C-alpha cells in the first residue's frame, strides 16, 4: 500500500510540474521574441517538456553577455574617430534615389559611414584566394590582423601560416582570432593551436565556451566573420575560411565535396572600417583596445573608385543589422536581384520581400548548391523552393559535389553586398557577421561575371520537377523548417 501511494504522489508531482512548465513557458517564451521563433520553442517545450526546458535555458537567449554588448557600444566612438573617406563619396549620376536611405540605415545600426576612394578585386578561385592573402601577409610592414570563423593548419593553408611566422620574424605585429567552437570541431584543431604558439603570433579564441575559466555564453552564438587586414592599407573579407577546400573531414572527402567561395581584396578608406571590426572583436576577447596604427590611406582616382560601407551585425547589436539592410535593398530594386547564399533559410519578412519582387516583374534569381553539407539546413532551405518558384524566382542549383559557399547579392546594376553573412536566421540572429555594401557599376559588372560562371555550372530548377519530388523529401523538408525557427 505504501509503495502504491508513493507512486501516486510521484505521478501527481509530475503532473503539477508539467502544468507549471507549460504555463510558465506561455508567459516567458514569447517575451521579445519573434512569433515564429516563440511558436517553435513552445512546440518543443509542449512536446518534450523537460528536455525542451533544458534546451531553452541553454540556448534560448540570443544575447551576448552584458559586458560584451557594452564593449560594442564603446567601440562605436572608435569607429567614428578612425573613419576617413566620407568626403570622397561621389553622389554623381546615376546615384540611385533609394541609396541614401540605405546608407543612413546602416549608419544608425552599425555606426559605419559610406566612404569613397576605394578599389576592390574579386577572388573566386579558392587556392588563388589563399595565395593572394599569403602574398599580402608577405608584404606587411607594421601589423597583420587575422580573423576567421575556422582557422586550420593543413597542406592548403601551410604557406599562409609560414607567412605569418616570417612576418613575426621581421618584427611585424601579428594578431590572430579564431572562433573557438567552429575551429574546435574541425580536424587538426590542436595542431593548429600548437602551430600558432610556435610561430609566436598573438592569438585568441573568439566566444570561447570554457565555463571552467568563467568564459561562457550561449554555445551556438558564434563569430562567423572572415577578415584579414594588412597595415590598415589592404583588407580581405568574404565567405572563405582559412582551411582546405574539403574542410579536412573524412565524410566530405568520401563524398568528394569541395567548397567554392568568393573573397574580395579592398584598398582605400574602407579598410579602416573592416579593421574596426577586428579591433572590436579583439577588445571583446582581450580587454585591449588597439590604438590607431596606420597613417591615412591613399585614395583611388575618382574614375576608378567605388563607394563602400561596412555593415557589422550579430547578437552584440540590438537589431538584426544584416536582415534590415538586405530587406531594404530588396524592396528598393527596380530591375534585377541576384542572390547567392549557401544556406538560404529566410525569415518571413525576407521571404515576402523576395517573392514580392518576383511577383512585381523583377528578374529575381537565386543560386544555391544542388548538394548540402548540413542535412537539417539543407532540408529547411528546400522547404522554401515551392513558394519561390510559384512567385517567379529562378532557382539555379550549382552542380554537385561542389558546395557553393559564396555569399553575395546584387541589386540592379548599381549596388552589391558581399561578406560572411548567409541569408538564414542563424546569420541574422546568432552569428557575428561582416557585410560590405558596394556602390560601383564596375564592381557589379565583375560580380555579374562571377554569377555567370555559376550559371554555366548550374541547372535551373523548375516547379514541375520540384512538385514531383518524393513524398518523404517533402516531410523531411518541412520538419527541418520547424527546427530552423528555434532561436
C-alpha positions as CSV (number, residue, x, y, z in Angstrom):
1,X,0.0,0.0,0.0
2,X,2.9,2.4,0.9
3,X,4.6,1.9,-2.5
4,X,1.2,2.4,-4.3
5,X,0.6,5.7,-2.5
6,X,4.2,6.8,-3.1
7,X,3.8,6.2,-6.9
8,X,0.5,8.1,-6.8
9,X,2.3,11.0,-5.1
10,X,5.1,11.0,-7.6
11,X,2.6,11.0,-10.5
12,X,0.7,14.0,-9.0
13,X,4.0,15.9,-8.6
14,X,5.0,15.2,-12.2
15,X,1.6,16.3,-13.5
16,X,1.7,19.5,-11.4
17,X,5.3,20.2,-12.6
18,X,4.3,19.6,-16.2
19,X,1.4,22.1,-15.9
20,X,3.7,24.7,-14.3
21,X,6.3,24.3,-17.1
22,X,3.7,24.8,-19.8
23,X,2.1,27.8,-18.1
24,X,5.4,29.4,-17.4
25,X,6.5,28.8,-21.0
26,X,3.4,30.5,-22.3
27,X,4.3,33.6,-20.2
28,X,8.1,33.7,-20.6
29,X,9.0,32.3,-24.0
30,X,7.2,35.0,-26.2
31,X,8.8,37.9,-24.4
32,X,10.8,40.0,-27.0
33,X,10.8,37.0,-29.4
34,X,9.5,36.8,-33.0
35,X,6.2,34.9,-33.2
36,X,7.6,32.1,-35.4
37,X,10.5,31.5,-33.0
38,X,8.3,31.7,-29.9
39,X,5.9,29.1,-31.5
40,X,8.8,26.8,-32.3
41,X,10.1,26.9,-28.8
42,X,6.6,26.4,-27.3
43,X,6.1,23.4,-29.6
44,X,9.3,21.9,-28.4
45,X,8.5,22.5,-24.7
46,X,5.0,21.2,-25.0
47,X,6.1,18.0,-26.9
48,X,9.1,17.3,-24.7
49,X,8.6,19.4,-21.6
50,X,11.7,18.6,-19.6
51,X,14.2,18.3,-22.4
52,X,12.6,21.4,-24.1
53,X,13.1,23.5,-20.9
54,X,16.7,22.4,-20.6
55,X,17.4,23.3,-24.2
56,X,15.6,26.7,-23.8
57,X,17.7,27.5,-20.7
58,X,20.9,26.6,-22.6
59,X,20.3,28.2,-26.0
60,X,17.1,30.3,-25.5
61,X,18.8,33.7,-25.3
62,X,20.2,35.3,-28.5
63,X,22.0,38.0,-26.5
64,X,25.7,38.1,-25.7
65,X,26.7,38.7,-22.1
66,X,26.1,42.3,-21.0
67,X,29.7,43.3,-20.8
68,X,30.3,42.2,-24.4
69,X,27.4,44.3,-25.6
70,X,28.7,47.3,-23.6
71,X,32.0,46.9,-25.4
72,X,30.2,47.0,-28.7
73,X,28.7,50.4,-27.8
74,X,32.1,51.7,-26.6
75,X,33.8,50.8,-29.9
76,X,31.3,52.9,-31.9
77,X,33.3,56.0,-30.8
78,X,36.5,54.4,-32.1
79,X,34.8,53.7,-35.4
80,X,33.8,57.4,-35.8
81,X,37.2,58.7,-34.9
82,X,39.1,56.4,-37.3
83,X,36.9,56.9,-40.4
84,X,38.2,58.6,-43.4
85,X,36.9,59.0,-47.0
86,X,33.4,60.2,-46.3
87,X,34.2,63.3,-48.3
88,X,35.3,61.1,-51.3
89,X,31.8,59.6,-51.9
90,X,30.7,60.6,-55.4
91,X,27.0,61.3,-55.4
92,X,27.1,61.6,-59.2
93,X,24.8,60.2,-61.9
94,X,23.5,57.6,-61.7
95,X,23.2,57.9,-57.9
96,X,20.0,55.8,-57.0
97,X,17.5,57.8,-55.2
98,X,16.9,54.9,-52.7
99,X,20.6,54.5,-51.8
100,X,20.7,57.5,-49.4
101,X,18.2,55.9,-47.1
102,X,20.0,52.6,-47.1
103,X,23.3,54.3,-46.2
104,X,21.6,56.2,-43.3
105,X,20.0,52.9,-42.1
106,X,23.4,51.2,-42.0
107,X,25.0,54.2,-40.2
108,X,22.4,54.2,-37.5
109,X,22.6,50.4,-37.0
110,X,26.3,49.8,-37.1
111,X,28.0,53.3,-36.9
112,X,29.9,52.8,-40.1
113,X,29.7,55.5,-42.8
114,X,29.8,55.2,-46.6
115,X,33.3,56.0,-47.7
116,X,34.7,56.7,-51.2
117,X,38.1,56.4,-52.9
118,X,38.2,52.6,-52.7
119,X,39.2,49.8,-55.1
120,X,38.3,46.1,-55.0
121,X,39.4,42.9,-56.6
122,X,37.4,39.6,-56.6
123,X,38.9,36.2,-55.9
124,X,36.5,33.4,-57.0
125,X,39.3,30.8,-57.1
126,X,39.8,29.1,-53.7
127,X,43.5,28.4,-53.9
128,X,44.1,31.7,-55.7
129,X,42.4,33.5,-52.8
130,X,44.7,31.7,-50.2
131,X,47.7,32.7,-52.3
132,X,46.6,36.3,-52.6
133,X,46.2,36.6,-48.8
134,X,49.5,34.9,-48.3
135,X,51.2,37.3,-50.7
136,X,49.6,40.2,-48.8
137,X,51.0,39.0,-45.5
138,X,54.4,38.7,-47.0
139,X,54.2,42.5,-47.8
140,X,53.3,43.5,-44.3
141,X,55.5,46.1,-42.5
142,X,53.6,47.1,-39.4
143,X,50.8,44.6,-38.5
144,X,48.7,41.8,-39.7
145,X,45.2,41.2,-38.3
146,X,43.7,37.7,-39.0
147,X,40.2,36.7,-38.0
148,X,38.5,33.6,-39.3
149,X,35.5,31.5,-38.2
150,X,37.6,28.5,-39.0
151,X,41.4,28.6,-39.0
152,X,43.2,25.3,-39.6
153,X,46.8,24.5,-40.3
154,X,46.9,22.0,-43.2
155,X,48.5,21.5,-46.6
156,X,46.5,24.2,-48.2
157,X,47.0,26.8,-45.5
158,X,50.6,26.0,-44.6
159,X,52.0,28.8,-46.8
160,X,49.7,31.3,-45.1
161,X,50.9,30.1,-41.7
162,X,54.5,30.3,-42.9
163,X,54.0,33.9,-44.0
164,X,52.6,34.7,-40.5
165,X,55.8,33.3,-39.0
166,X,58.0,35.2,-41.4
167,X,56.1,38.4,-40.6
168,X,56.8,37.9,-36.8
169,X,60.4,37.4,-37.6
170,X,60.5,40.7,-39.4
171,X,59.2,42.5,-36.3
172,X,55.6,42.7,-37.7
173,X,52.8,42.5,-35.0
174,X,50.6,39.6,-35.9
175,X,47.3,39.2,-34.1
176,X,45.0,36.2,-34.8
177,X,41.4,35.5,-33.8
178,X,39.6,32.2,-34.4
179,X,36.2,31.1,-33.4
180,X,36.5,28.5,-30.6
181,X,33.7,26.1,-31.3
182,X,33.9,26.2,-35.1
183,X,37.7,25.6,-35.1
184,X,37.5,23.0,-32.3
185,X,35.0,21.0,-34.3
186,X,37.4,21.0,-37.3
187,X,40.1,18.3,-37.6
188,X,43.6,19.4,-36.6
189,X,42.5,21.9,-34.0
190,X,45.2,21.0,-31.5
191,X,47.8,21.0,-34.3
192,X,46.7,24.5,-35.3
193,X,47.0,25.8,-31.8
194,X,50.5,24.4,-31.4
195,X,51.5,26.0,-34.7
196,X,50.2,29.4,-33.6
197,X,52.2,29.1,-30.4
198,X,55.3,28.0,-32.3
199,X,55.0,31.0,-34.7
200,X,54.9,33.4,-31.8
201,X,51.8,35.2,-33.0
202,X,49.4,36.8,-30.5
203,X,46.3,34.7,-30.8
204,X,42.9,34.5,-29.0
205,X,39.8,32.3,-29.2
206,X,36.6,34.1,-30.1
207,X,33.4,33.4,-28.0
208,X,35.2,30.6,-26.0
209,X,32.9,28.1,-24.3
210,X,35.1,27.5,-21.3
211,X,32.9,27.6,-18.2
212,X,35.7,26.3,-16.0
213,X,37.5,29.5,-16.9
214,X,34.5,31.7,-16.4
215,X,34.1,32.2,-20.1
216,X,30.6,31.2,-21.3
217,X,27.7,32.3,-23.3
218,X,25.0,30.5,-25.4
219,X,27.3,28.0,-27.1
220,X,25.8,28.4,-30.6
221,X,26.4,32.2,-30.7
222,X,29.4,32.2,-33.0
223,X,31.7,34.7,-34.6
224,X,31.3,33.9,-38.3
225,X,33.5,36.7,-39.7
226,X,36.4,36.3,-42.2
227,X,38.8,39.2,-42.1
228,X,42.4,39.9,-43.0
229,X,43.9,43.4,-42.7
230,X,47.5,44.3,-43.6
231,X,48.9,47.6,-42.2
232,X,45.5,49.2,-42.5
233,X,46.1,49.5,-46.2
234,X,44.8,46.2,-47.6
235,X,41.8,44.3,-46.3
236,X,40.2,41.0,-47.3
237,X,36.8,39.7,-46.5
238,X,34.1,37.4,-47.9
239,X,32.9,33.8,-47.4
240,X,36.1,31.8,-47.2
241,X,37.5,30.2,-44.1
242,X,41.3,29.5,-43.8
243,X,41.2,25.8,-44.3
244,X,41.4,23.2,-47.1
245,X,38.5,23.1,-49.6
246,X,37.4,19.7,-48.2
247,X,37.4,21.1,-44.6
248,X,39.6,18.0,-43.9
249,X,36.7,15.8,-43.0
250,X,36.5,12.2,-43.9
251,X,32.9,12.4,-44.8
252,X,33.5,15.3,-47.2
253,X,36.4,13.6,-48.8
254,X,34.4,10.4,-49.2
255,X,31.6,12.3,-51.0
256,X,34.1,14.4,-53.0
257,X,32.8,17.7,-51.5
258,X,34.8,20.8,-52.4
259,X,33.9,24.3,-51.3
260,X,33.7,27.2,-53.7
261,X,34.0,30.7,-52.1
262,X,34.4,34.3,-53.0
263,X,36.8,36.8,-51.3
264,X,37.4,40.4,-52.0
265,X,40.6,42.4,-51.6
266,X,39.8,46.1,-50.7
267,X,42.1,49.1,-50.7
268,X,41.2,52.6,-49.6
269,X,39.4,54.1,-46.6
270,X,37.0,51.1,-46.3
271,X,39.9,49.1,-44.9
272,X,39.7,51.1,-41.7
273,X,36.1,50.0,-41.4
274,X,37.0,46.4,-41.9
275,X,39.8,46.7,-39.4
276,X,37.4,48.3,-36.9
277,X,35.5,45.1,-36.7
278,X,38.7,43.2,-35.9
279,X,39.5,45.8,-33.2
280,X,36.0,45.3,-31.8
281,X,36.4,41.6,-31.6
282,X,39.9,41.8,-30.2
283,X,38.7,44.2,-27.5
284,X,35.8,41.9,-26.7
285,X,38.2,38.9,-26.1
286,X,41.2,40.6,-24.5
287,X,40.0,43.9,-23.0
288,X,42.8,45.5,-25.0
289,X,41.6,48.5,-27.2
290,X,44.1,48.8,-30.0
291,X,45.2,52.3,-30.8
292,X,45.2,53.6,-34.4
293,X,48.2,52.1,-36.0
294,X,48.2,53.5,-39.6
295,X,48.6,56.7,-41.4
296,X,45.9,58.0,-43.8
297,X,45.5,55.5,-46.6
298,X,45.8,56.5,-50.3
299,X,42.6,57.1,-52.3
300,X,41.9,55.7,-55.7
301,X,41.5,58.0,-58.6
302,X,37.9,59.3,-59.0
303,X,37.2,57.5,-62.2
304,X,38.1,54.1,-60.8
305,X,37.0,54.4,-57.2
306,X,34.0,52.7,-55.6
307,X,31.9,53.7,-52.5
308,X,31.8,51.1,-49.7
309,X,30.1,50.7,-46.4
310,X,30.8,48.1,-43.8
311,X,27.7,46.6,-42.1
312,X,28.5,44.7,-38.9
313,X,25.8,42.5,-37.4
314,X,25.3,40.0,-34.7
315,X,24.0,39.4,-31.2
316,X,26.1,42.3,-29.9
317,X,23.7,44.7,-31.6
318,X,20.1,45.5,-30.7
319,X,18.7,44.9,-34.2
320,X,19.4,42.4,-37.0
321,X,21.5,44.8,-39.0
322,X,22.1,42.5,-41.9
323,X,18.5,41.5,-42.3
324,X,17.3,45.1,-42.2
325,X,19.9,46.1,-44.9
326,X,19.0,43.1,-47.1
327,X,15.3,43.7,-46.9
328,X,15.8,47.5,-47.5
329,X,17.7,46.8,-50.7
330,X,15.4,44.0,-51.9
331,X,12.4,46.4,-51.8
332,X,14.5,49.1,-53.5
333,X,15.3,47.1,-56.6
334,X,13.8,48.2,-59.9
335,X,15.0,45.6,-62.4
336,X,17.1,42.7,-61.1
337,X,18.0,40.9,-57.9
338,X,20.6,38.1,-58.0
339,X,21.3,36.2,-54.7
340,X,24.0,33.7,-53.9
341,X,23.6,32.0,-50.5
342,X,24.7,28.5,-49.5
343,X,22.3,28.4,-46.5
344,X,19.1,30.1,-47.6
345,X,16.6,29.9,-44.7
346,X,14.9,33.4,-44.7
347,X,12.5,34.7,-42.1
348,X,9.0,35.7,-43.1
349,X,10.0,39.3,-43.8
350,X,12.7,38.3,-46.3
351,X,10.6,35.7,-48.0
352,X,7.9,38.4,-48.6
353,X,10.5,40.8,-49.9
354,X,11.9,38.3,-52.4
355,X,8.6,36.9,-53.6
356,X,7.1,40.4,-53.8
357,X,10.0,41.5,-56.1
358,X,9.5,38.5,-58.4
359,X,5.7,38.9,-58.5
360,X,6.2,42.6,-59.4
361,X,8.0,41.5,-62.6
362,X,11.6,41.9,-61.5
363,X,14.2,39.4,-62.6
364,X,14.9,37.5,-59.4
365,X,17.5,34.7,-59.3
366,X,18.8,32.5,-56.5
367,X,22.0,30.4,-56.7
368,X,22.2,27.6,-54.2
369,X,24.0,24.2,-54.1
370,X,22.5,21.1,-55.5
371,X,24.0,19.2,-52.6
372,X,24.2,20.0,-48.9
373,X,26.8,19.5,-46.3
374,X,24.5,20.2,-43.3
375,X,21.4,18.0,-43.6
376,X,19.0,20.0,-41.4
377,X,19.8,23.3,-43.0
378,X,19.8,21.7,-46.5
379,X,16.2,20.3,-46.0
380,X,15.0,23.5,-44.3
381,X,16.2,25.5,-47.3
382,X,14.4,23.2,-49.7
383,X,11.1,23.9,-47.9
384,X,11.1,27.4,-49.4
385,X,11.6,26.4,-53.0
386,X,7.9,25.9,-53.9
387,X,6.9,29.4,-52.7
388,X,9.9,30.9,-54.5
389,X,9.2,29.1,-57.8
390,X,5.5,29.9,-57.7
391,X,6.4,33.6,-57.3
392,X,8.6,33.5,-60.3
393,X,12.0,33.3,-58.7
394,X,14.6,31.4,-60.9
395,X,16.5,28.9,-58.8
396,X,19.9,27.7,-60.0
397,X,21.3,24.5,-58.5
398,X,25.1,24.6,-58.6
399,X,26.5,21.2,-59.7
400,X,27.5,18.7,-57.1
401,X,29.8,17.7,-55.5
402,X,30.8,21.4,-55.2
403,X,29.3,23.3,-52.2
404,X,28.7,26.8,-53.4
405,X,29.7,28.7,-50.3
406,X,29.9,32.3,-51.6
407,X,27.6,34.9,-50.0
408,X,26.7,37.9,-52.1
409,X,23.8,39.6,-53.9
410,X,23.4,42.4,-56.5
411,X,20.6,45.0,-56.9
412,X,20.1,46.2,-60.4
413,X,23.5,47.3,-61.9
414,X,24.1,49.7,-59.0
415,X,24.8,48.0,-55.7
416,X,26.3,44.8,-54.4
417,X,26.6,43.3,-50.9
418,X,29.3,40.7,-50.2
419,X,30.6,39.3,-46.9
420,X,30.3,36.4,-44.5
421,X,26.5,36.5,-43.9
422,X,24.2,33.9,-45.2
423,X,20.6,34.6,-45.8
424,X,19.4,32.5,-43.0
425,X,18.0,33.0,-39.5
426,X,21.3,31.9,-37.9
427,X,23.2,34.7,-39.6
428,X,20.5,37.2,-38.8
429,X,20.3,36.5,-35.1
430,X,23.0,34.2,-33.8
431,X,26.3,34.9,-35.7
432,X,28.6,37.9,-35.7
433,X,28.9,38.7,-39.4
434,X,30.5,41.3,-41.7
435,X,28.9,42.6,-44.9
436,X,30.2,45.3,-47.2
437,X,27.8,47.2,-49.4
438,X,29.4,48.4,-52.5
439,X,28.2,51.1,-55.0
440,X,30.0,50.9,-58.2
441,X,29.0,49.7,-61.7
442,X,32.4,48.2,-62.5
443,X,32.3,46.2,-59.3
444,X,28.8,44.9,-60.1
445,X,29.9,44.1,-63.6
446,X,32.7,42.0,-62.2
447,X,30.3,40.3,-59.9
448,X,28.0,39.7,-62.8
449,X,30.8,37.7,-64.5
450,X,31.1,35.6,-61.4
451,X,27.3,35.0,-61.4
452,X,27.5,33.9,-65.0
453,X,30.3,31.4,-64.1
454,X,27.9,29.9,-61.6
455,X,25.1,29.8,-64.1
456,X,27.3,27.9,-66.5
457,X,27.8,25.2,-63.9
458,X,24.3,25.1,-62.7
459,X,20.9,23.8,-63.8
460,X,17.6,25.6,-63.4
461,X,15.1,24.0,-61.1
462,X,11.5,24.0,-62.4
463,X,8.3,24.0,-60.5
464,X,7.2,20.8,-62.3
465,X,10.3,19.0,-61.2
466,X,10.0,20.2,-57.7
467,X,6.4,19.2,-57.2
468,X,7.3,15.7,-58.5
469,X,9.9,15.0,-55.7
470,X,9.3,12.1,-53.4
471,X,6.8,12.5,-50.5
472,X,9.5,11.6,-47.9
473,X,11.5,14.6,-49.1
474,X,8.5,16.9,-48.5
475,X,8.2,15.6,-45.0
476,X,11.9,16.0,-44.2
477,X,12.0,19.5,-45.6
478,X,9.0,20.7,-43.6
479,X,10.2,19.1,-40.3
480,X,13.6,20.8,-40.8
481,X,11.9,24.1,-41.5
482,X,10.4,23.9,-38.0
483,X,13.8,23.5,-36.3
484,X,15.2,26.5,-38.2
485,X,12.9,28.8,-36.3
486,X,14.1,27.7,-32.8
487,X,16.3,30.6,-31.8
